[in-house]
Amino acid sequence: MNFELYGFEHMAYIYAMALCCAVIPFVSNKFLSNVNQRVVAILLVIAIIGVEIIDDIYRVFDSSVGWDIKTDLPLHMCGFSVFATSWALLKRNQIIFELCYFWGLGGAIQAILTPDTTGFHGPFYLFTFMVSHGLIVLNVFYLIFVYKMILNKGALLRTIIITNIMLIGIAIINWILDANYFYLFRAPDVNNPLILTNQQPFYFMNMEFVAIIVLYIISIPMLIYRKKIEH
């Protein structure tokens, strides 16, 4: 598939997802009762998990692509975010929300703006990629602006510690499967200025350092928002 970065198709997805991320939380917050807000949250969970399942089923039956255990398990940051945001929408768990906030906004937005196009085998795969990542961001916004969830003190440190503990297990899975989940062993094929080197161990050190900076920057709007709603 000929995908042009920031071409018409890419920008159409970006604008459509940005519109949904703005309109759905706004309408839900201003005009829906608590019961109907809950209904919308459940629909968002069904939508994001449904896209994940449909994508997997489609790959199984698409002989030209297939489903590969090395690439198609939900073990990337955004794969975790699909299920984490779903759980947070249903249970409003604070720790899970904090992970969703950093993983979702830090990972999904970058994936939308600088996607790894190696998985775009056709329009369907582009659609599921963009919609899935867009729903991650939408779910996080819904948690913030409808359910009024905010980051508690120490959220950034907790997220860094939990994520790095998870990376140990993911690294073991990568080693067993000869995979590259969470892009731990190799950089993704993207034009991202944050990836300063592809050489290990400097690549991992670079991404660890950059990730902490990005997560800190992402926490700033929430700190401002928290002060606003607390006063």
Salt bridges, closest charged atoms under 4 A:
ASP55 OD2 - ARG59 NE 2.74
ASP72 OD1 - ARG59 NH1 3.73
GLU98 OE2 - ARG158 NH2 2.93
